[in-house]
Amino acid sequence: MNTRPPLRLARASVFAAVCVLLTSAGHATASGEPLGPGSVLAGFAGVLAFAFVLAGHERSLPVITGGLLGGQFMLHTLFTAAATGFGHHGNLQHLVAEPAGGGTGMAAAHLLAACGSGWWLRRGERGAWRLARQAARTLLRPLLLVLSPPVEAVPAAAVPPDVAVPRSVAVLRHVLVLRGPPKGFQALGSG
């Protein structure tokens, strides 16, 4: 089921907001310096465009978490380059020596943030798609009943008039028995 552009944009916006907020908060905390609004807006626009392309279908937890990890890596690179380019960190050697420049702790923080927020976003994704499917079934079922062609009735099998039907069978002639053992089954026989 493809989503309409407004729903697609809303889902992509939530993904982009979570990704940018996590990365910018982590980057600002680790570096101790605020980020420029231009780099945050550029990062949001880039992640939003990427997420909009992928928001056409329901996505799994690995895809969402992978997207968050990739987005955080790209945003971390963008924020670091923006800070270096504007003279916040001086030169590149100084940037690499700081904790905000990378390292095992930074990678672990990004991985933990991506896994936690990926799980949270997947739950929202599953709930949104469940509601969309239920709404489609609820709204389309009456419409399909109205628009579907009428079903022709199947004529009942008639007993020829010249055949004598015992009274006990005549009452049950329209009953179809599908359960029970086949005729001649010895285990349930009377003797």
Contacts in CASP RR format, 6 or more apart in sequence:
PFRMAT RR
TARGET T0000
AUTHOR 0000-0000-0000
METHOD contacts of the structure
MODEL  1
MNTRPPLRLARASVFAAVCVLLTSAGHATASGEPLGPGSVLAGFAGVLAF
AFVLAGHERSLPVITGGLLGGQFMLHTLFTAAATGFGHHGNLQHLVAEPA
GGGTGMAAAHLLAACGSGWWLRRGERGAWRLARQAARTLLRPLLLVLSPP
VEAVPAAAVPPDVAVPRSVAVLRHVLVLRGPPKGFQALGSG
1 57 0 8 1.000
1 58 0 8 1.000
1 129 0 8 1.000
1 132 0 8 1.000
1 133 0 8 1.000
1 136 0 8 1.000
2 56 0 8 1.000
2 57 0 8 1.000
3 11 0 8 1.000
3 55 0 8 1.000
3 56 0 8 1.000
3 57 0 8 1.000
3 132 0 8 1.000
7 132 0 8 1.000
8 52 0 8 1.000
8 55 0 8 1.000
8 56 0 8 1.000
9 52 0 8 1.000
9 55 0 8 1.000
11 51 0 8 1.000
11 55 0 8 1.000
11 125 0 8 1.000
11 128 0 8 1.000
12 48 0 8 1.000
12 51 0 8 1.000
12 52 0 8 1.000
12 54 0 8 1.000
12 55 0 8 1.000
13 48 0 8 1.000
13 51 0 8 1.000
14 121 0 8 1.000
15 47 0 8 1.000
15 51 0 8 1.000
15 55 0 8 1.000
15 64 0 8 1.000
15 68 0 8 1.000
15 121 0 8 1.000
16 44 0 8 1.000
16 46 0 8 1.000
16 47 0 8 1.000
16 48 0 8 1.000
16 51 0 8 1.000
17 44 0 8 1.000
18 68 0 8 1.000
18 117 0 8 1.000
18 120 0 8 1.000
18 121 0 8 1.000
19 47 0 8 1.000
19 51 0 8 1.000
19 67 0 8 1.000
19 68 0 8 1.000
19 71 0 8 1.000
19 72 0 8 1.000
19 75 0 8 1.000
19 117 0 8 1.000
20 40 0 8 1.000
20 43 0 8 1.000
20 44 0 8 1.000
20 47 0 8 1.000
20 75 0 8 1.000
22 68 0 8 1.000
22 72 0 8 1.000
22 113 0 8 1.000
22 114 0 8 1.000
22 117 0 8 1.000
23 71 0 8 1.000
23 72 0 8 1.000
23 75 0 8 1.000
23 76 0 8 1.000
23 79 0 8 1.000
23 110 0 8 1.000
24 35 0 8 1.000
24 40 0 8 1.000
24 75 0 8 1.000
24 79 0 8 1.000
26 109 0 8 1.000
26 113 0 8 1.000
27 35 0 8 1.000
27 75 0 8 1.000
27 76 0 8 1.000
27 79 0 8 1.000
27 80 0 8 1.000
27 100 0 8 1.000
28 34 0 8 1.000
28 35 0 8 1.000
30 98 0 8 1.000
30 99 0 8 1.000
30 100 0 8 1.000
30 101 0 8 1.000
30 106 0 8 1.000
30 109 0 8 1.000
31 83 0 8 1.000
31 88 0 8 1.000
31 89 0 8 1.000
31 98 0 8 1.000
31 100 0 8 1.000
32 100 0 8 1.000
33 83 0 8 1.000
33 88 0 8 1.000
35 79 0 8 1.000
35 82 0 8 1.000
35 83 0 8 1.000
36 82 0 8 1.000
38 82 0 8 1.000
39 78 0 8 1.000
39 79 0 8 1.000
39 82 0 8 1.000
39 83 0 8 1.000
42 78 0 8 1.000
43 74 0 8 1.000
43 75 0 8 1.000
43 78 0 8 1.000
47 71 0 8 1.000
47 74 0 8 1.000
47 75 0 8 1.000
50 71 0 8 1.000
54 63 0 8 1.000
58 125 0 8 1.000
58 126 0 8 1.000
58 129 0 8 1.000
59 122 0 8 1.000
59 125 0 8 1.000
60 122 0 8 1.000
61 118 0 8 1.000
61 119 0 8 1.000
61 122 0 8 1.000
64 118 0 8 1.000
64 121 0 8 1.000
64 122 0 8 1.000
64 125 0 8 1.000
65 114 0 8 1.000
65 115 0 8 1.000
65 118 0 8 1.000
65 119 0 8 1.000
65 122 0 8 1.000
66 114 0 8 1.000
67 114 0 8 1.000
68 113 0 8 1.000
68 114 0 8 1.000
68 117 0 8 1.000
68 118 0 8 1.000
68 121 0 8 1.000
69 110 0 8 1.000
69 111 0 8 1.000
69 114 0 8 1.000
72 110 0 8 1.000
72 113 0 8 1.000
72 114 0 8 1.000
73 110 0 8 1.000
76 102 0 8 1.000
76 106 0 8 1.000
76 110 0 8 1.000
80 95 0 8 1.000
80 100 0 8 1.000
80 101 0 8 1.000
83 89 0 8 1.000
83 95 0 8 1.000
84 90 0 8 1.000
84 92 0 8 1.000
84 95 0 8 1.000
89 95 0 8 1.000
89 98 0 8 1.000
95 101 0 8 1.000
96 102 0 8 1.000
99 105 0 8 1.000
99 106 0 8 1.000
100 106 0 8 1.000
156 174 0 8 1.000
159 165 0 8 1.000
159 173 0 8 1.000
165 173 0 8 1.000
181 187 0 8 1.000
181 188 0 8 1.000
END
